[in-house]
Every structure is written in C-alpha cells, then in structure tokens.
Amino acid sequence: RYLRLAADAGFARAQNALGDMYQEIDPAQATAWFLRAAEQDDADALYNLGRQSLATDDIARAVEYFRRAADLGSSEAAHNMGVAHYRDDDVYERMFGFKRVLMFSFLFLFLFLSIYLSFFSLFFFLSLSFSFFFFFLLVRAQPDSLVAARYSVQSGQPDSLRLAGRIFERHGELEHARQLQAKACSLGDSQACRVAHDLWASDSVVKAMTFLRRAAQLGD
C-alpha cells in the first residue's frame, strides 16, 4: 500500500520497485511503471526496460535503454549492451556498412559539386564545407558493437571483459582482444583463459600455456 502511495506521488525508486512486483503478474503494468520511473532517469528502471526489450528481441530499443542506464552508472546495463550487440552483431554490421556507403556517396557528391561550382561562390564554400563534414563523419565512424564493447569494458566485470574481447576479436582488433581476455582471466573467468590461450597460441606457446594452466587452476 505504502509503496503504491510513494509511486503515485512520483518517487522513481518506488515506481521501479512496483514495476518489479508486477513483472510476473502483469508485464504491461510493469512496463508502465518502469516508463514512469525512466522519465526521471532512474537507472534501474531503464535497465529493466532494456531487459524487457531484449526478451522480445527488440535489440535496437534494448541497446538504447541499456546505454542510457549505463550512462547513469549501471554496470549491469553496460554489460548487457555488449550482450545485445553480440547477439545481433551481423545485423548491426550490415547497417554500419550501409551508413558508410551513404556517407561516401554524400562526400563524393559534395566534392563533385565544389569542383564544378564557381570558385569563391557561396555554393562552392557550402559544398566544400559539407565535404569536410562527411569526411569527418567517416573518420569518426565506428560500428555500434564496438561502442557497446567499450561500455562493457567500463563495467569491469570478468564476463563483460570477455564479451567485449570477443567483439573486438570479430573486428580484427586482436591486441585489444588479447588484453581484455587476459584481464578477465586474471579476474577468475576460466572461459576467458581458454579464449586467451587460443588468441596467443599462434604467437607464443609459452604465454598461451600460462592461460591454460590458469584455467585448470580455476577448475576448468
């Protein structure tokens, strides 16, 4: 009763707690309370909304909720951003490839216009400015999964580090992947120890074996 009164009065923590209570009984009611708490930037409510979206395979919405919660300090949300992207990485990479093609198209379009327009004219400078803008976007662009991986690293959890390492490995950033798996291994993640072994096996058998021994010490 008092929890409901507090939630009706606008207390975000009470609204999130009420949402938790409704999770199994009435998911729609739970979502409504989570949304009300999320409007006040409650990290736990945003995290819960992300979990609900992930459960229904609404990956884009889940990532957005997790990102907002992670920005508010939720390590669980930071980890789950990586989980969501790892599950749908291929889809996101195709989207990223499409974005790059689009940016390249605009870049060449405005470069073409700036070449053919009168020098020192207003349109020339506008076209050249847009060219530089799209060039900047291309330089700064990176796959969303790498952004999510960096959020996962911030959480500091061993399984988050291992997951982030896997994402970096997919994108060919082998050295970064090795460092993350090694760190997760040192924190007691036996799966990360085995992955680190595989990543180092081709370059240093001695170092690879240290990870294998660590995995054995952890009971793997």
C-alpha contacts under 8 A as a table, 3 or more apart, distances in Angstrom:
res1	aa1	res2	aa2	distance
1	R	4	R	5.22
1	R	5	L	6.37
2	Y	5	L	4.96
2	Y	6	A	6.16
3	L	6	A	5.13
3	L	7	A	6.11
3	L	14	A	5.90
3	L	17	A	7.98
3	L	18	L	7.06
4	R	7	A	4.97
4	R	8	D	6.02
4	R	14	A	7.41
4	R	15	Q	7.83
4	R	18	L	7.11
5	L	8	D	5.11
5	L	9	A	6.10
6	A	9	A	4.96
6	A	10	G	6.54
6	A	11	F	5.72
6	A	14	A	5.89
6	A	15	Q	7.67
7	A	10	G	5.23
7	A	11	F	5.25
7	A	12	A	6.87
7	A	13	R	7.81
7	A	14	A	4.87
7	A	15	Q	4.58
7	A	18	L	7.39
8	D	11	F	7.48
8	D	15	Q	7.77
10	G	15	Q	7.39
11	F	14	A	5.42
11	F	15	Q	6.28
11	F	37	A	7.64
12	A	15	Q	4.98
12	A	16	N	6.15
12	A	36	R	7.39
12	A	37	A	4.46
12	A	38	A	7.65
12	A	40	Q	6.55
12	A	42	D	6.35
13	R	16	N	5.13
13	R	17	A	6.10
13	R	37	A	7.07
13	R	42	D	7.30
14	A	17	A	4.98
14	A	18	L	6.05
15	Q	18	L	5.10
15	Q	19	G	6.19
15	Q	33	W	5.37
15	Q	34	F	6.58
15	Q	36	R	6.95
15	Q	37	A	5.61
16	N	19	G	4.94
16	N	20	D	6.27
16	N	33	W	6.24
16	N	34	F	5.35
16	N	37	A	5.89
16	N	44	D	7.07
16	N	45	A	5.41
17	A	20	D	4.99
17	A	21	M	6.41
18	L	21	M	5.03
18	L	22	Y	6.41
18	L	30	A	7.18
18	L	33	W	6.79
19	G	22	Y	5.13
19	G	23	Q	6.21
19	G	29	Q	7.06
19	G	30	A	3.98
19	G	31	T	6.62
19	G	32	A	7.57
19	G	33	W	5.10
19	G	34	F	5.67
20	D	23	Q	5.23
20	D	30	A	6.55
21	M	24	E	7.34
21	M	25	I	7.67
21	M	30	A	7.47
22	Y	25	I	5.04
22	Y	26	D	5.15
22	Y	27	P	6.22
22	Y	29	Q	6.41
22	Y	30	A	4.88
23	Q	26	D	5.94
23	Q	27	P	4.95
23	Q	29	Q	7.94
23	Q	30	A	5.36
24	E	27	P	6.37
26	D	29	Q	5.38
26	D	30	A	6.28
27	P	30	A	4.88
27	P	31	T	6.14
28	A	31	T	5.12
28	A	32	A	6.33
29	Q	32	A	5.06
29	Q	33	W	6.45
30	A	33	W	5.30
30	A	34	F	6.19
31	T	34	F	4.98
31	T	35	L	6.02
31	T	49	L	6.93
32	A	35	L	5.18
32	A	36	R	6.38
33	W	36	R	5.10
33	W	37	A	6.33
34	F	37	A	5.14
34	F	38	A	5.94
34	F	45	A	4.96
34	F	46	L	7.14
34	F	48	N	7.15
34	F	49	L	6.59
35	L	38	A	4.86
35	L	39	E	6.22
35	L	45	A	7.18
35	L	46	L	7.78
35	L	49	L	7.57
36	R	39	E	5.31
36	R	40	Q	7.23
37	A	40	Q	5.43
37	A	41	D	6.84
37	A	42	D	5.66
37	A	45	A	5.94
38	A	41	D	4.80
38	A	42	D	5.05
38	A	43	A	7.26
38	A	45	A	5.46
38	A	46	L	5.51
39	E	42	D	7.44
41	D	46	L	7.45
41	D	69	A	7.95
41	D	72	L	7.87
42	D	45	A	5.43
42	D	46	L	6.35
42	D	69	A	7.65
43	A	46	L	5.13
43	A	47	Y	6.10
43	A	68	R	7.51
43	A	69	A	4.53
43	A	70	A	7.53
43	A	72	L	5.90
43	A	73	G	7.38
43	A	74	S	6.38
44	D	47	Y	5.01
44	D	48	N	6.17
44	D	69	A	7.11
44	D	74	S	7.53
45	A	48	N	5.02
45	A	49	L	6.19
46	L	49	L	5.06
46	L	50	G	6.17
46	L	65	Y	5.33
46	L	66	F	6.65
46	L	68	R	6.98
46	L	69	A	5.46
47	Y	50	G	4.99
47	Y	51	R	6.30
47	Y	65	Y	6.35
47	Y	66	F	5.62
47	Y	69	A	5.77
47	Y	74	S	7.76
47	Y	76	E	7.72
47	Y	77	A	5.70
48	N	51	R	5.04
48	N	52	Q	6.25
49	L	52	Q	5.06
49	L	53	S	6.19
49	L	62	A	7.21
49	L	65	Y	6.49
50	G	53	S	5.10
50	G	54	L	6.07
50	G	61	R	7.08
50	G	62	A	4.16
50	G	63	V	6.81
50	G	64	E	7.60
50	G	65	Y	4.95
50	G	66	F	5.52
50	G	77	A	7.92
51	R	54	L	5.00
51	R	55	A	6.13
51	R	62	A	6.70
52	Q	55	A	5.14
52	Q	56	T	6.58
52	Q	62	A	7.63
53	S	56	T	5.23
53	S	57	D	6.24
53	S	58	D	5.03
53	S	59	I	6.72
53	S	61	R	6.33
53	S	62	A	4.92
54	L	57	D	4.91
54	L	58	D	5.66
54	L	59	I	5.73
54	L	62	A	5.40
54	L	84	A	7.09
55	A	58	D	7.60
58	D	61	R	5.68
58	D	62	A	6.16
59	I	62	A	4.97
59	I	63	V	6.06
59	I	84	A	6.22
59	I	85	H	7.78
59	I	88	D	7.60
60	A	63	V	5.28
60	A	64	E	6.38
61	R	64	E	5.11
61	R	65	Y	6.31
62	A	65	Y	5.25
62	A	66	F	6.08
62	A	81	M	7.84
62	A	84	A	7.42
63	V	66	F	5.04
63	V	67	R	5.91
63	V	80	N	7.98
63	V	81	M	5.48
63	V	84	A	6.64
63	V	85	H	7.79
64	E	67	R	5.08
64	E	68	R	6.29
65	Y	68	R	5.24
65	Y	69	A	6.20
66	F	69	A	5.05
66	F	70	A	5.91
66	F	77	A	4.72
66	F	78	A	6.47
66	F	80	N	6.79
66	F	81	M	5.79
67	R	70	A	5.01
67	R	71	D	6.11
67	R	77	A	6.94
67	R	78	A	6.82
67	R	81	M	6.77
68	R	71	D	5.14
68	R	72	L	6.50
69	A	72	L	5.06
69	A	73	G	6.58
69	A	74	S	5.55
69	A	77	A	5.91
69	A	78	A	7.71
70	A	73	G	5.01
70	A	74	S	4.58
70	A	75	S	6.24
70	A	76	E	7.69
70	A	77	A	5.22
70	A	78	A	4.97
70	A	151	Y	7.37
71	D	74	S	7.24
74	S	77	A	5.31
74	S	78	A	6.44
74	S	155	S	7.85
75	S	78	A	4.96
75	S	79	H	6.25
75	S	152	S	7.73
75	S	154	Q	7.37
75	S	155	S	4.44
75	S	156	G	7.80
76	E	79	H	5.14
76	E	80	N	6.21
76	E	155	S	7.16
77	A	80	N	4.99
77	A	81	M	6.20
78	A	81	M	5.30
78	A	82	G	6.98
78	A	148	A	7.48
78	A	151	Y	5.06
78	A	152	S	4.77
78	A	153	V	7.91
78	A	154	Q	7.14
78	A	155	S	5.96
79	H	82	G	5.44
79	H	83	V	6.54
79	H	151	Y	7.10
79	H	152	S	4.47
79	H	153	V	7.78
79	H	155	S	6.41
79	H	157	Q	7.87
79	H	160	S	5.24
80	N	83	V	4.66
80	N	84	A	6.03
80	N	152	S	7.48
81	M	84	A	5.27
81	M	85	H	6.33
81	M	148	A	5.36
81	M	149	A	7.51
81	M	151	Y	7.21
81	M	152	S	6.83
82	G	85	H	5.22
82	G	86	Y	5.90
82	G	145	S	7.05
82	G	148	A	5.09
82	G	149	A	5.28
82	G	151	Y	7.43
82	G	152	S	5.73
82	G	160	S	7.38
82	G	163	L	6.69
82	G	164	A	6.54
83	V	86	Y	5.12
83	V	87	R	6.22
83	V	163	L	7.29
84	A	87	R	5.31
84	A	88	D	6.51
85	H	88	D	5.15
85	H	89	D	5.10
85	H	92	Y	7.50
85	H	144	D	7.79
85	H	145	S	5.35
85	H	148	A	6.92
86	Y	89	D	5.10
86	Y	145	S	7.23
86	Y	163	L	7.70
86	Y	167	I	6.75
88	D	91	V	5.50
88	D	92	Y	6.47
89	D	92	Y	5.14
89	D	93	E	6.06
89	D	145	S	6.53
90	D	93	E	5.11
90	D	94	R	6.31
91	V	94	R	5.30
91	V	95	M	6.40
92	Y	95	M	4.97
92	Y	96	F	6.10
92	Y	143	P	7.47
92	Y	144	D	6.93
92	Y	145	S	7.24
93	E	96	F	4.87
93	E	97	G	6.07
93	E	143	P	6.50
93	E	144	D	7.93
93	E	145	S	7.95
94	R	97	G	5.03
94	R	98	F	6.26
95	M	98	F	5.10
95	M	99	K	6.29
96	F	99	K	5.03
96	F	100	R	6.29
96	F	142	Q	7.83
96	F	143	P	5.85
96	F	144	D	7.55
97	G	100	R	5.17
97	G	101	V	6.31
98	F	101	V	5.15
98	F	102	L	6.20
99	K	102	L	5.05
99	K	103	M	6.17
100	R	103	M	5.06
100	R	104	F	6.08
100	R	138	L	6.83
100	R	141	A	7.99
101	V	104	F	5.10
101	V	105	S	6.14
102	L	105	S	5.08
102	L	106	F	6.39
103	M	106	F	5.19
103	M	107	L	6.06
103	M	134	F	6.08
103	M	135	F	7.99
103	M	137	L	7.60
103	M	138	L	6.79
104	F	107	L	4.96
104	F	108	F	6.22
104	F	134	F	7.55
104	F	138	L	7.64
105	S	108	F	5.40
105	S	109	L	6.08
106	F	109	L	4.95
106	F	110	F	6.17
106	F	131	S	7.59
106	F	134	F	6.98
107	L	110	F	5.50
107	L	111	L	6.17
107	L	130	F	7.46
107	L	131	S	5.03
107	L	132	F	7.83
107	L	134	F	5.49
107	L	135	F	6.48
108	F	111	L	4.94
108	F	112	F	5.93
108	F	131	S	7.45
109	L	112	F	5.16
109	L	113	L	6.28
110	F	113	L	4.94
110	F	114	S	6.03
110	F	127	S	5.00
110	F	128	L	6.59
110	F	130	F	6.38
110	F	131	S	5.35
111	L	114	S	5.11
111	L	115	I	6.28
111	L	127	S	6.76
111	L	128	L	6.44
111	L	131	S	5.77
112	F	115	I	5.25
112	F	116	Y	6.41
113	L	116	Y	5.26
113	L	117	L	5.91
113	L	124	F	7.31
113	L	127	S	6.22
114	S	117	L	5.35
114	S	118	S	7.97
114	S	123	F	7.51
114	S	124	F	4.83
114	S	125	F	7.30
114	S	127	S	5.15
114	S	128	L	5.60
115	I	118	S	7.98
115	I	124	F	7.74
117	L	121	S	7.41
117	L	123	F	6.89
117	L	124	F	5.52
118	S	121	S	5.54
118	S	123	F	7.94
118	S	124	F	6.36
119	F	124	F	6.13
120	F	124	F	6.34
120	F	125	F	6.90
121	S	124	F	5.18
121	S	125	F	6.63
122	L	125	F	5.37
122	L	126	L	6.23
123	F	126	L	4.95
123	F	127	S	5.99
124	F	127	S	5.25
124	F	128	L	6.12
125	F	128	L	5.04
125	F	129	S	5.99
126	L	129	S	5.09
126	L	130	F	6.26
127	S	130	F	5.17
127	S	131	S	6.19
128	L	131	S	4.97
128	L	132	F	6.36
129	S	132	F	5.21
129	S	133	F	6.18
130	F	133	F	4.86
130	F	134	F	6.23
131	S	134	F	5.39
131	S	135	F	6.13
132	F	135	F	4.99
132	F	136	F	6.10
133	F	136	F	5.15
133	F	137	L	6.40
134	F	137	L	4.93
134	F	138	L	6.21
135	F	138	L	5.12
135	F	139	V	6.29
136	F	139	V	5.17
136	F	140	R	6.16
137	L	140	R	5.14
137	L	141	A	5.73
138	L	141	A	5.14
142	Q	146	L	6.89
142	Q	147	V	7.47
143	P	146	L	5.51
143	P	147	V	6.85
144	D	147	V	5.05
144	D	148	A	6.24
145	S	148	A	4.93
145	S	149	A	6.04
145	S	167	I	7.03
146	L	149	A	4.84
146	L	150	R	6.28
146	L	167	I	6.85
146	L	168	F	6.85
147	V	150	R	5.26
147	V	151	Y	6.53
148	A	151	Y	5.06
148	A	152	S	6.29
149	A	152	S	4.95
149	A	153	V	6.31
149	A	163	L	7.53
149	A	164	A	4.52
149	A	165	G	7.76
149	A	167	I	6.57
149	A	168	F	7.51
150	R	153	V	5.06
150	R	154	Q	6.51
150	R	164	A	7.04
151	Y	154	Q	5.19
151	Y	155	S	6.92
152	S	155	S	5.42
152	S	156	G	7.39
152	S	160	S	5.24
152	S	161	L	6.60
152	S	163	L	7.75
152	S	164	A	6.15
153	V	156	G	5.59
153	V	157	Q	7.63
153	V	160	S	6.22
153	V	161	L	5.37
153	V	164	A	6.45
155	S	160	S	6.89
156	G	160	S	6.81
156	G	161	L	6.68
157	Q	160	S	5.11
157	Q	161	L	6.24
157	Q	184	A	7.73
158	P	161	L	5.10
158	P	162	R	6.21
158	P	183	K	7.67
158	P	184	A	4.48
158	P	185	C	7.45
158	P	187	L	6.10
158	P	188	G	7.27
158	P	189	D	5.98
159	D	162	R	5.02
159	D	163	L	6.10
159	D	184	A	7.00
159	D	189	D	6.94
160	S	163	L	5.09
160	S	164	A	6.06
161	L	164	A	5.08
161	L	165	G	6.03
161	L	180	L	5.54
161	L	181	Q	6.62
161	L	183	K	7.45
161	L	184	A	5.69
162	R	165	G	5.02
162	R	166	R	6.32
162	R	180	L	6.39
162	R	181	Q	5.33
162	R	184	A	5.96
162	R	191	Q	8.00
162	R	192	A	5.63
163	L	166	R	5.11
163	L	167	I	6.48
164	A	167	I	5.10
164	A	168	F	6.28
164	A	177	A	7.58
164	A	180	L	7.30
165	G	168	F	5.12
165	G	169	E	6.05
165	G	176	H	7.04
165	G	177	A	4.19
165	G	178	R	7.04
165	G	179	Q	7.88
165	G	180	L	5.29
165	G	181	Q	5.89
166	R	169	E	4.98
166	R	170	R	6.29
166	R	177	A	6.56
167	I	170	R	5.12
167	I	171	H	6.58
167	I	177	A	7.87
168	F	171	H	5.14
168	F	172	G	6.43
168	F	173	E	5.19
168	F	174	L	6.91
168	F	176	H	6.68
168	F	177	A	5.40
169	E	172	G	5.12
169	E	173	E	5.44
169	E	174	L	5.37
169	E	176	H	7.84
169	E	177	A	5.36
170	R	173	E	7.55
173	E	176	H	5.62
173	E	177	A	6.24
174	L	177	A	4.97
174	L	178	R	6.11
174	L	199	L	7.78
175	E	178	R	5.10
175	E	179	Q	6.32
176	H	179	Q	5.21
176	H	180	L	6.32
177	A	180	L	5.27
177	A	181	Q	6.18
178	R	181	Q	5.24
178	R	182	A	5.99
178	R	196	A	6.03
178	R	199	L	6.45
178	R	200	W	7.52
179	Q	182	A	5.14
179	Q	183	K	6.14
180	L	183	K	5.11
180	L	184	A	6.15
181	Q	184	A	5.07
181	Q	185	C	6.00
181	Q	192	A	5.09
181	Q	193	C	6.75
181	Q	195	V	6.78
181	Q	196	A	5.36
182	A	185	C	4.99
182	A	186	S	6.21
182	A	192	A	7.04
182	A	193	C	6.74
182	A	196	A	5.96
182	A	211	F	7.84
183	K	186	S	5.08
183	K	187	L	6.37
184	A	187	L	5.04
184	A	188	G	6.59
184	A	189	D	5.60
184	A	192	A	5.90
184	A	193	C	7.57
185	C	188	G	5.23
185	C	189	D	4.80
185	C	190	S	6.09
185	C	191	Q	7.62
185	C	192	A	5.13
185	C	193	C	4.73
185	C	196	A	7.77
185	C	211	F	7.48
185	C	214	R	7.60
185	C	215	A	7.79
186	S	189	D	7.28
188	G	218	L	6.85
189	D	192	A	5.37
189	D	193	C	6.56
189	D	215	A	7.94
189	D	218	L	7.92
190	S	193	C	4.94
190	S	194	R	6.52
190	S	214	R	7.52
190	S	215	A	4.79
190	S	216	A	7.96
190	S	218	L	6.11
190	S	219	G	7.82
190	S	220	D	6.28
191	Q	194	R	5.23
191	Q	195	V	6.32
191	Q	215	A	7.50
192	A	195	V	4.96
192	A	196	A	5.93
193	C	196	A	5.04
193	C	197	H	6.14
193	C	211	F	5.04
193	C	212	L	6.34
193	C	214	R	6.70
193	C	215	A	5.45
194	R	197	H	4.99
194	R	198	D	6.40
194	R	211	F	6.65
194	R	212	L	6.12
194	R	215	A	6.60
195	V	198	D	5.11
195	V	199	L	6.24
196	A	199	L	5.01
196	A	200	W	6.16
196	A	208	A	7.00
196	A	211	F	6.46
197	H	200	W	5.33
197	H	201	A	5.83
197	H	207	K	7.69
197	H	208	A	4.32
197	H	209	M	6.60
197	H	210	T	7.85
197	H	211	F	5.40
197	H	212	L	6.07
198	D	201	A	5.18
198	D	202	S	7.78
198	D	208	A	7.05
199	L	202	S	7.19
199	L	208	A	7.77
200	W	203	D	5.50
200	W	204	S	5.70
200	W	205	V	7.02
200	W	207	K	6.76
200	W	208	A	5.10
201	A	204	S	5.67
201	A	205	V	5.21
201	A	207	K	7.82
201	A	208	A	5.22
202	S	205	V	7.06
204	S	207	K	5.40
204	S	208	A	6.12
205	V	208	A	4.95
205	V	209	M	6.08
206	V	209	M	5.25
206	V	210	T	6.60
207	K	210	T	5.20
207	K	211	F	6.88
208	A	211	F	5.45
208	A	212	L	6.57
209	M	212	L	4.85
209	M	213	R	6.13
210	T	213	R	5.13
210	T	214	R	6.18
211	F	214	R	4.95
211	F	215	A	6.19
212	L	215	A	5.07
212	L	216	A	6.36
213	R	216	A	5.01
213	R	217	Q	6.23
214	R	217	Q	5.00
214	R	218	L	6.33
215	A	218	L	5.08
215	A	219	G	6.58
215	A	220	D	5.39
216	A	219	G	5.09
216	A	220	D	4.99
217	Q	220	D	7.31
